[in-house]
Amino acid sequence: MDFNRKNIKVSQVCPGAVETEFSRVRFKGDEKRAAAVYDGFQPLNAGDIADMILYIVKAPAHVNISDVVILPAAQASATIFNRKQS
């Protein structure tokens, strides 16, 4: 999409593991299984994503942040996590 001539900036934010209610819904309310998704590492939270979006929105007019991939420090890819043993 080209919105450049209309002075509209488009940004894409791709978050990694974010602790939300998604895991509870995914496991049909099973809190134990939902919590286990985040065992051994600190996931992102909604505030982390909100802070990134605020940063994008507040960027100067001459700056266009088109893509952001934001992951927890322990997440290397969609399926690879450096989980600490408890």
Gaussian input, Z-matrix of N, CA and C with variables (Angstrom, degrees):
# hf/3-21g

backbone

0 1
 N
 C     1     B1
 C     2     B2     1     A1
 N     3     B3     2     A2     1     D1
 C     4     B4     3     A3     2     D2
 C     5     B5     4     A4     3     D3
 N     6     B6     5     A5     4     D4
 C     7     B7     6     A6     5     D5
 C     8     B8     7     A7     6     D6
 N     9     B9     8     A8     7     D7
 C    10    B10     9     A9     8     D8
 C    11    B11    10    A10     9     D9
 N    12    B12    11    A11    10    D10
 C    13    B13    12    A12    11    D11
 C    14    B14    13    A13    12    D12
 N    15    B15    14    A14    13    D13
 C    16    B16    15    A15    14    D14
 C    17    B17    16    A16    15    D15
 N    18    B18    17    A17    16    D16
 C    19    B19    18    A18    17    D17
 C    20    B20    19    A19    18    D18
 N    21    B21    20    A20    19    D19
 C    22    B22    21    A21    20    D20
 C    23    B23    22    A22    21    D21
 N    24    B24    23    A23    22    D22
 C    25    B25    24    A24    23    D23
 C    26    B26    25    A25    24    D24
 N    27    B27    26    A26    25    D25
 C    28    B28    27    A27    26    D26
 C    29    B29    28    A28    27    D27
 N    30    B30    29    A29    28    D28
 C    31    B31    30    A30    29    D29
 C    32    B32    31    A31    30    D30
 N    33    B33    32    A32    31    D31
 C    34    B34    33    A33    32    D32
 C    35    B35    34    A34    33    D33
 N    36    B36    35    A35    34    D34
 C    37    B37    36    A36    35    D35
 C    38    B38    37    A37    36    D36
 N    39    B39    38    A38    37    D37
 C    40    B40    39    A39    38    D38
 C    41    B41    40    A40    39    D39
 N    42    B42    41    A41    40    D40
 C    43    B43    42    A42    41    D41
 C    44    B44    43    A43    42    D42
 N    45    B45    44    A44    43    D43
 C    46    B46    45    A45    44    D44
 C    47    B47    46    A46    45    D45
 N    48    B48    47    A47    46    D46
 C    49    B49    48    A48    47    D47
 C    50    B50    49    A49    48    D48
 N    51    B51    50    A50    49    D49
 C    52    B52    51    A51    50    D50
 C    53    B53    52    A52    51    D51
 N    54    B54    53    A53    52    D52
 C    55    B55    54    A54    53    D53
 C    56    B56    55    A55    54    D54
 N    57    B57    56    A56    55    D55
 C    58    B58    57    A57    56    D56
 C    59    B59    58    A58    57    D57
 N    60    B60    59    A59    58    D58
 C    61    B61    60    A60    59    D59
 C    62    B62    61    A61    60    D60
 N    63    B63    62    A62    61    D61
 C    64    B64    63    A63    62    D62
 C    65    B65    64    A64    63    D63
 N    66    B66    65    A65    64    D64
 C    67    B67    66    A66    65    D65
 C    68    B68    67    A67    66    D66
 N    69    B69    68    A68    67    D67
 C    70    B70    69    A69    68    D68
 C    71    B71    70    A70    69    D69
 N    72    B72    71    A71    70    D70
 C    73    B73    72    A72    71    D71
 C    74    B74    73    A73    72    D72
 N    75    B75    74    A74    73    D73
 C    76    B76    75    A75    74    D74
 C    77    B77    76    A76    75    D75
 N    78    B78    77    A77    76    D76
 C    79    B79    78    A78    77    D77
 C    80    B80    79    A79    78    D78
 N    81    B81    80    A80    79    D79
 C    82    B82    81    A81    80    D80
 C    83    B83    82    A82    81    D81
 N    84    B84    83    A83    82    D82
 C    85    B85    84    A84    83    D83
 C    86    B86    85    A85    84    D84
 N    87    B87    86    A86    85    D85
 C    88    B88    87    A87    86    D86
 C    89    B89    88    A88    87    D87
 N    90    B90    89    A89    88    D88
 C    91    B91    90    A90    89    D89
 C    92    B92    91    A91    90    D90
 N    93    B93    92    A92    91    D91
 C    94    B94    93    A93    92    D92
 C    95    B95    94    A94    93    D93
 N    96    B96    95    A95    94    D94
 C    97    B97    96    A96    95    D95
 C    98    B98    97    A97    96    D96
 N    99    B99    98    A98    97    D97
 C   100   B100    99    A99    98    D98
 C   101   B101   100   A100    99    D99
 N   102   B102   101   A101   100   D100
 C   103   B103   102   A102   101   D101
 C   104   B104   103   A103   102   D102
 N   105   B105   104   A104   103   D103
 C   106   B106   105   A105   104   D104
 C   107   B107   106   A106   105   D105
 N   108   B108   107   A107   106   D106
 C   109   B109   108   A108   107   D107
 C   110   B110   109   A109   108   D108
 N   111   B111   110   A110   109   D109
 C   112   B112   111   A111   110   D110
 C   113   B113   112   A112   111   D111
 N   114   B114   113   A113   112   D112
 C   115   B115   114   A114   113   D113
 C   116   B116   115   A115   114   D114
 N   117   B117   116   A116   115   D115
 C   118   B118   117   A117   116   D116
 C   119   B119   118   A118   117   D117
 N   120   B120   119   A119   118   D118
 C   121   B121   120   A120   119   D119
 C   122   B122   121   A121   120   D120
 N   123   B123   122   A122   121   D121
 C   124   B124   123   A123   122   D122
 C   125   B125   124   A124   123   D123
 N   126   B126   125   A125   124   D124
 C   127   B127   126   A126   125   D125
 C   128   B128   127   A127   126   D126
 N   129   B129   128   A128   127   D127
 C   130   B130   129   A129   128   D128
 C   131   B131   130   A130   129   D129
 N   132   B132   131   A131   130   D130
 C   133   B133   132   A132   131   D131
 C   134   B134   133   A133   132   D132
 N   135   B135   134   A134   133   D133
 C   136   B136   135   A135   134   D134
 C   137   B137   136   A136   135   D135
 N   138   B138   137   A137   136   D136
 C   139   B139   138   A138   137   D137
 C   140   B140   139   A139   138   D138
 N   141   B141   140   A140   139   D139
 C   142   B142   141   A141   140   D140
 C   143   B143   142   A142   141   D141
 N   144   B144   143   A143   142   D142
 C   145   B145   144   A144   143   D143
 C   146   B146   145   A145   144   D144
 N   147   B147   146   A146   145   D145
 C   148   B148   147   A147   146   D146
 C   149   B149   148   A148   147   D147
 N   150   B150   149   A149   148   D148
 C   151   B151   150   A150   149   D149
 C   152   B152   151   A151   150   D150
 N   153   B153   152   A152   151   D151
 C   154   B154   153   A153   152   D152
 C   155   B155   154   A154   153   D153
 N   156   B156   155   A155   154   D154
 C   157   B157   156   A156   155   D155
 C   158   B158   157   A157   156   D156
 N   159   B159   158   A158   157   D157
 C   160   B160   159   A159   158   D158
 C   161   B161   160   A160   159   D159
 N   162   B162   161   A161   160   D160
 C   163   B163   162   A162   161   D161
 C   164   B164   163   A163   162   D162
 N   165   B165   164   A164   163   D163
 C   166   B166   165   A165   164   D164
 C   167   B167   166   A166   165   D165
 N   168   B168   167   A167   166   D166
 C   169   B169   168   A168   167   D167
 C   170   B170   169   A169   168   D168
 N   171   B171   170   A170   169   D169
 C   172   B172   171   A171   170   D170
 C   173   B173   172   A172   171   D171
 N   174   B174   173   A173   172   D172
 C   175   B175   174   A174   173   D173
 C   176   B176   175   A175   174   D174
 N   177   B177   176   A176   175   D175
 C   178   B178   177   A177   176   D176
 C   179   B179   178   A178   177   D177
 N   180   B180   179   A179   178   D178
 C   181   B181   180   A180   179   D179
 C   182   B182   181   A181   180   D180
 N   183   B183   182   A182   181   D181
 C   184   B184   183   A183   182   D182
 C   185   B185   184   A184   183   D183
 N   186   B186   185   A185   184   D184
 C   187   B187   186   A186   185   D185
 C   188   B188   187   A187   186   D186
 N   189   B189   188   A188   187   D187
 C   190   B190   189   A189   188   D188
 C   191   B191   190   A190   189   D189
 N   192   B192   191   A191   190   D190
 C   193   B193   192   A192   191   D191
 C   194   B194   193   A193   192   D192
 N   195   B195   194   A194   193   D193
 C   196   B196   195   A195   194   D194
 C   197   B197   196   A196   195   D195
 N   198   B198   197   A197   196   D196
 C   199   B199   198   A198   197   D197
 C   200   B200   199   A199   198   D198
 N   201   B201   200   A200   199   D199
 C   202   B202   201   A201   200   D200
 C   203   B203   202   A202   201   D201
 N   204   B204   203   A203   202   D202
 C   205   B205   204   A204   203   D203
 C   206   B206   205   A205   204   D204
 N   207   B207   206   A206   205   D205
 C   208   B208   207   A207   206   D206
 C   209   B209   208   A208   207   D207
 N   210   B210   209   A209   208   D208
 C   211   B211   210   A210   209   D209
 C   212   B212   211   A211   210   D210
 N   213   B213   212   A212   211   D211
 C   214   B214   213   A213   212   D212
 C   215   B215   214   A214   213   D213
 N   216   B216   215   A215   214   D214
 C   217   B217   216   A216   215   D215
 C   218   B218   217   A217   216   D216
 N   219   B219   218   A218   217   D217
 C   220   B220   219   A219   218   D218
 C   221   B221   220   A220   219   D219
 N   222   B222   221   A221   220   D220
 C   223   B223   222   A222   221   D221
 C   224   B224   223   A223   222   D222
 N   225   B225   224   A224   223   D223
 C   226   B226   225   A225   224   D224
 C   227   B227   226   A226   225   D225
 N   228   B228   227   A227   226   D226
 C   229   B229   228   A228   227   D227
 C   230   B230   229   A229   228   D228
 N   231   B231   230   A230   229   D229
 C   232   B232   231   A231   230   D230
 C   233   B233   232   A232   231   D231
 N   234   B234   233   A233   232   D232
 C   235   B235   234   A234   233   D233
 C   236   B236   235   A235   234   D234
 N   237   B237   236   A236   235   D235
 C   238   B238   237   A237   236   D236
 C   239   B239   238   A238   237   D237
 N   240   B240   239   A239   238   D238
 C   241   B241   240   A240   239   D239
 C   242   B242   241   A241   240   D240
 N   243   B243   242   A242   241   D241
 C   244   B244   243   A243   242   D242
 C   245   B245   244   A244   243   D243
 N   246   B246   245   A245   244   D244
 C   247   B247   246   A246   245   D245
 C   248   B248   247   A247   246   D246
 N   249   B249   248   A248   247   D247
 C   250   B250   249   A249   248   D248
 C   251   B251   250   A250   249   D249
 N   252   B252   251   A251   250   D250
 C   253   B253   252   A252   251   D251
 C   254   B254   253   A253   252   D252
 N   255   B255   254   A254   253   D253
 C   256   B256   255   A255   254   D254
 C   257   B257   256   A256   255   D255

   B1=1.4487
   B2=1.5244
   B3=1.2865
   B4=1.4574
   B5=1.5210
   B6=1.3259
   B7=1.4602
   B8=1.5209
   B9=1.3116
   B10=1.4538
   B11=1.5266
   B12=1.2967
   B13=1.4740
   B14=1.5189
   B15=1.3096
   B16=1.4628
   B17=1.5303
   B18=1.3434
   B19=1.4653
   B20=1.5368
   B21=1.3317
   B22=1.4641
   B23=1.5195
   B24=1.3222
   B25=1.4641
   B26=1.5264
   B27=1.3202
   B28=1.4619
   B29=1.5194
   B30=1.3297
   B31=1.4649
   B32=1.5169
   B33=1.3197
   B34=1.4651
   B35=1.5239
   B36=1.3384
   B37=1.4639
   B38=1.5220
   B39=1.3304
   B40=1.4622
   B41=1.5275
   B42=1.3254
   B43=1.4616
   B44=1.5204
   B45=1.3259
   B46=1.4558
   B47=1.5219
   B48=1.3188
   B49=1.4642
   B50=1.5264
   B51=1.3263
   B52=1.4613
   B53=1.5215
   B54=1.3217
   B55=1.4651
   B56=1.5258
   B57=1.3261
   B58=1.4658
   B59=1.5240
   B60=1.3163
   B61=1.4629
   B62=1.5271
   B63=1.3230
   B64=1.4610
   B65=1.5272
   B66=1.3360
   B67=1.4695
   B68=1.5245
   B69=1.3288
   B70=1.4726
   B71=1.5268
   B72=1.3186
   B73=1.4666
   B74=1.5251
   B75=1.3214
   B76=1.4682
   B77=1.5240
   B78=1.3434
   B79=1.4662
   B80=1.5240
   B81=1.3186
   B82=1.4619
   B83=1.5289
   B84=1.3334
   B85=1.4570
   B86=1.5105
   B87=1.3214
   B88=1.4702
   B89=1.5317
   B90=1.3417
   B91=1.4681
   B92=1.5278
   B93=1.3292
   B94=1.4655
   B95=1.5334
   B96=1.3127
   B97=1.4681
   B98=1.5216
   B99=1.3287
   B100=1.4635
   B101=1.5261
   B102=1.3150
   B103=1.4692
   B104=1.5234
   B105=1.3287
   B106=1.4672
   B107=1.5316
   B108=1.3223
   B109=1.4664
   B110=1.5269
   B111=1.3282
   B112=1.4661
   B113=1.5264
   B114=1.3329
   B115=1.4697
   B116=1.5254
   B117=1.3155
   B118=1.4547
   B119=1.5176
   B120=1.3260
   B121=1.4652
   B122=1.5241
   B123=1.3098
   B124=1.4610
   B125=1.5230
   B126=1.3389
   B127=1.4598
   B128=1.5294
   B129=1.2961
   B130=1.4548
   B131=1.5209
   B132=1.3223
   B133=1.4600
   B134=1.5278
   B135=1.3079
   B136=1.4652
   B137=1.5241
   B138=1.3295
   B139=1.4613
   B140=1.5164
   B141=1.3361
   B142=1.4705
   B143=1.5284
   B144=1.3202
   B145=1.4659
   B146=1.5315
   B147=1.3290
   B148=1.4662
   B149=1.5267
   B150=1.3399
   B151=1.4672
   B152=1.5270
   B153=1.3309
   B154=1.4640
   B155=1.5286
   B156=1.3193
   B157=1.4688
   B158=1.5279
   B159=1.3223
   B160=1.4642
   B161=1.5293
   B162=1.3264
   B163=1.4679
   B164=1.5306
   B165=1.3255
   B166=1.4699
   B167=1.5292
   B168=1.3232
   B169=1.4642
   B170=1.5293
   B171=1.3292
   B172=1.4668
   B173=1.5347
   B174=1.3075
   B175=1.4676
   B176=1.5301
   B177=1.3211
   B178=1.4668
   B179=1.5314
   B180=1.3077
   B181=1.4699
   B182=1.5244
   B183=1.3214
   B184=1.4704
   B185=1.5336
   B186=1.3329
   B187=1.4684
   B188=1.5247
   B189=1.3306
   B190=1.4615
   B191=1.5194
   B192=1.3063
   B193=1.4667
   B194=1.5222
   B195=1.3154
   B196=1.4633
   B197=1.5205
   B198=1.3264
   B199=1.4652
   B200=1.5191
   B201=1.3352
   B202=1.4618
   B203=1.5212
   B204=1.3230
   B205=1.4639
   B206=1.5151
   B207=1.3235
   B208=1.4558
   B209=1.5281
   B210=1.3305
   B211=1.4635
   B212=1.5234
   B213=1.3326
   B214=1.4576
   B215=1.5330
   B216=1.3050
   B217=1.4676
   B218=1.5273
   B219=1.3204
   B220=1.4632
   B221=1.5301
   B222=1.3146
   B223=1.4638
   B224=1.5175
   B225=1.3360
   B226=1.4642
   B227=1.5264
   B228=1.3206
   B229=1.4656
   B230=1.5244
   B231=1.3187
   B232=1.4642
   B233=1.5237
   B234=1.3274
   B235=1.4714
   B236=1.5209
   B237=1.3177
   B238=1.4711
   B239=1.5232
   B240=1.3534
   B241=1.4583
   B242=1.5199
   B243=1.3085
   B244=1.4602
   B245=1.5293
   B246=1.3198
   B247=1.4705
   B248=1.5221
   B249=1.3199
   B250=1.4653
   B251=1.5212
   B252=1.3165
   B253=1.4651
   B254=1.5245
   B255=1.3276
   B256=1.4727
   B257=1.5013
   A1=109.29
   A2=115.21
   A3=119.83
   A4=109.44
   A5=114.20
   A6=120.36
   A7=110.95
   A8=116.19
   A9=121.70
   A10=112.08
   A11=117.28
   A12=120.42
   A13=112.32
   A14=116.90
   A15=121.08
   A16=111.54
   A17=116.07
   A18=122.49
   A19=112.04
   A20=115.43
   A21=121.48
   A22=107.77
   A23=115.77
   A24=120.65
   A25=109.01
   A26=116.17
   A27=122.40
   A28=108.08
   A29=115.96
   A30=121.45
   A31=109.69
   A32=114.97
   A33=121.90
   A34=107.91
   A35=116.23
   A36=121.45
   A37=107.45
   A38=116.07
   A39=122.53
   A40=108.51
   A41=117.78
   A42=119.75
   A43=112.27
   A44=114.45
   A45=120.90
   A46=108.79
   A47=116.26
   A48=121.57
   A49=110.39
   A50=115.36
   A51=122.18
   A52=107.38
   A53=116.24
   A54=120.01
   A55=109.07
   A56=115.17
   A57=122.44
   A58=108.02
   A59=115.96
   A60=120.40
   A61=111.98
   A62=118.41
   A63=121.57
   A64=111.58
   A65=117.42
   A66=119.56
   A67=111.58
   A68=117.23
   A69=119.54
   A70=110.56
   A71=116.42
   A72=120.35
   A73=109.64
   A74=116.52
   A75=122.01
   A76=111.52
   A77=115.86
   A78=120.82
   A79=112.00
   A80=116.32
   A81=123.95
   A82=113.14
   A83=116.11
   A84=121.67
   A85=115.46
   A86=118.59
   A87=121.55
   A88=108.50
   A89=115.15
   A90=121.48
   A91=112.45
   A92=116.90
   A93=120.69
   A94=110.65
   A95=116.68
   A96=120.31
   A97=111.18
   A98=115.91
   A99=120.03
   A100=110.72
   A101=117.55
   A102=121.85
   A103=111.18
   A104=117.08
   A105=121.50
   A106=112.25
   A107=116.95
   A108=120.69
   A109=110.32
   A110=116.27
   A111=121.49
   A112=113.06
   A113=117.58
   A114=120.92
   A115=110.88
   A116=115.71
   A117=121.27
   A118=116.29
   A119=117.75
   A120=119.75
   A121=109.03
   A122=115.20
   A123=120.34
   A124=108.96
   A125=116.96
   A126=119.60
   A127=110.74
   A128=115.45
   A129=120.18
   A130=108.38
   A131=116.43
   A132=120.09
   A133=108.31
   A134=116.01
   A135=120.23
   A136=111.62
   A137=116.92
   A138=120.85
   A139=112.76
   A140=116.76
   A141=120.33
   A142=110.81
   A143=115.44
   A144=120.10
   A145=109.98
   A146=116.18
   A147=120.26
   A148=111.04
   A149=117.03
   A150=120.52
   A151=111.02
   A152=116.80
   A153=120.38
   A154=110.64
   A155=116.36
   A156=120.26
   A157=110.37
   A158=116.98
   A159=120.42
   A160=110.63
   A161=116.45
   A162=120.89
   A163=110.46
   A164=116.09
   A165=120.95
   A166=110.40
   A167=116.06
   A168=121.02
   A169=111.65
   A170=116.21
   A171=120.48
   A172=113.52
   A173=117.61
   A174=120.40
   A175=109.57
   A176=116.75
   A177=119.76
   A178=111.43
   A179=115.64
   A180=121.50
   A181=112.83
   A182=117.65
   A183=119.97
   A184=112.79
   A185=117.26
   A186=122.10
   A187=109.46
   A188=116.04
   A189=121.35
   A190=108.31
   A191=116.50
   A192=121.89
   A193=105.90
   A194=116.18
   A195=119.39
   A196=113.07
   A197=118.05
   A198=121.14
   A199=110.95
   A200=115.26
   A201=121.47
   A202=107.77
   A203=116.22
   A204=121.92
   A205=105.39
   A206=117.35
   A207=121.73
   A208=108.67
   A209=115.33
   A210=122.42
   A211=109.79
   A212=117.14
   A213=118.66
   A214=108.60
   A215=117.30
   A216=120.80
   A217=111.81
   A218=117.72
   A219=121.83
   A220=113.23
   A221=118.32
   A222=121.35
   A223=110.10
   A224=116.15
   A225=121.40
   A226=112.23
   A227=116.50
   A228=121.79
   A229=107.65
   A230=116.22
   A231=119.66
   A232=112.89
   A233=117.21
   A234=120.03
   A235=114.47
   A236=118.32
   A237=120.56
   A238=110.03
   A239=114.94
   A240=122.50
   A241=109.11
   A242=116.59
   A243=122.05
   A244=106.85
   A245=115.30
   A246=120.77
   A247=110.03
   A248=115.57
   A249=120.63
   A250=108.78
   A251=116.09
   A252=120.87
   A253=109.05
   A254=116.55
   A255=119.44
   A256=112.13
   D1=136.17
   D2=178.92
   D3=-116.60
   D4=102.70
   D5=176.70
   D6=-108.71
   D7=8.52
   D8=-174.85
   D9=-56.55
   D10=-43.33
   D11=-178.54
   D12=-67.00
   D13=-20.47
   D14=178.71
   D15=-97.07
   D16=5.25
   D17=179.88
   D18=59.34
   D19=37.72
   D20=176.94
   D21=-109.69
   D22=126.07
   D23=178.39
   D24=-98.49
   D25=139.77
   D26=178.56
   D27=-120.22
   D28=129.42
   D29=179.12
   D30=-125.86
   D31=145.96
   D32=176.44
   D33=-117.71
   D34=127.25
   D35=177.37
   D36=-113.10
   D37=121.34
   D38=-178.32
   D39=-114.17
   D40=97.89
   D41=-178.36
   D42=-85.20
   D43=149.89
   D44=172.05
   D45=-84.86
   D46=-138.81
   D47=-177.40
   D48=-69.95
   D49=115.32
   D50=178.33
   D51=-120.89
   D52=127.64
   D53=-179.90
   D54=-75.44
   D55=106.34
   D56=178.94
   D57=-137.55
   D58=-175.17
   D59=177.97
   D60=-74.06
   D61=-4.86
   D62=-178.34
   D63=-54.84
   D64=-43.61
   D65=-178.26
   D66=-65.65
   D67=-36.09
   D68=177.02
   D69=-65.13
   D70=-40.86
   D71=178.23
   D72=-67.21
   D73=-44.22
   D74=-179.60
   D75=-56.38
   D76=-40.93
   D77=-178.38
   D78=-100.52
   D79=24.17
   D80=172.89
   D81=51.10
   D82=46.26
   D83=175.86
   D84=85.45
   D85=0.16
   D86=179.11
   D87=-75.18
   D88=95.97
   D89=-175.10
   D90=-60.39
   D91=-37.49
   D92=-177.73
   D93=-65.17
   D94=-46.68
   D95=178.57
   D96=-66.33
   D97=-37.80
   D98=179.29
   D99=-63.88
   D100=-43.90
   D101=179.86
   D102=-66.28
   D103=-33.08
   D104=-177.92
   D105=-64.30
   D106=-23.28
   D107=177.98
   D108=-57.18
   D109=-33.26
   D110=-174.73
   D111=-104.06
   D112=10.71
   D113=179.67
   D114=-61.84
   D115=133.25
   D116=171.57
   D117=86.25
   D118=0.97
   D119=175.89
   D120=-154.80
   D121=159.47
   D122=178.34
   D123=-95.47
   D124=111.19
   D125=179.43
   D126=-75.06
   D127=168.58
   D128=170.58
   D129=-69.52
   D130=164.84
   D131=173.05
   D132=-126.53
   D133=172.03
   D134=-176.97
   D135=-57.89
   D136=-34.64
   D137=178.61
   D138=-62.86
   D139=-36.40
   D140=177.45
   D141=-61.04
   D142=-42.78
   D143=-179.37
   D144=-69.90
   D145=-41.67
   D146=178.08
   D147=-60.56
   D148=-41.35
   D149=178.22
   D150=-60.90
   D151=-40.73
   D152=179.30
   D153=-65.03
   D154=-43.41
   D155=179.19
   D156=-63.86
   D157=-40.96
   D158=177.50
   D159=-61.51
   D160=-41.40
   D161=177.38
   D162=-59.06
   D163=-44.25
   D164=179.87
   D165=-62.99
   D166=-46.88
   D167=-177.15
   D168=-64.51
   D169=-35.16
   D170=-178.01
   D171=-85.91
   D172=0.02
   D173=-179.96
   D174=-60.05
   D175=144.94
   D176=178.66
   D177=-56.91
   D178=157.51
   D179=-176.38
   D180=-57.63
   D181=-29.15
   D182=-177.82
   D183=-85.36
   D184=0.73
   D185=-178.17
   D186=-109.97
   D187=130.19
   D188=174.57
   D189=-122.80
   D190=113.61
   D191=177.24
   D192=-95.48
   D193=101.19
   D194=-172.91
   D195=-83.78
   D196=-37.91
   D197=-177.55
   D198=-137.10
   D199=136.04
   D200=174.63
   D201=-133.78
   D202=126.93
   D203=169.93
   D204=-110.24
   D205=118.24
   D206=-177.46
   D207=-121.64
   D208=119.67
   D209=-176.39
   D210=-125.36
   D211=154.31
   D212=168.29
   D213=-62.97
   D214=152.53
   D215=-178.80
   D216=-56.78
   D217=-29.42
   D218=-177.71
   D219=-85.00
   D220=-0.55
   D221=-177.33
   D222=-105.96
   D223=119.85
   D224=-179.88
   D225=-92.03
   D226=-31.92
   D227=179.70
   D228=-156.90
   D229=-172.15
   D230=-178.21
   D231=-59.46
   D232=-28.71
   D233=-175.24
   D234=-122.32
   D235=-1.74
   D236=-176.50
   D237=-111.38
   D238=119.09
   D239=179.89
   D240=-126.60
   D241=143.20
   D242=172.60
   D243=-94.52
   D244=86.27
   D245=-177.44
   D246=-86.19
   D247=133.45
   D248=175.49
   D249=-82.62
   D250=138.56
   D251=178.12
   D252=-77.22
   D253=138.12
   D254=179.69
   D255=-95.62

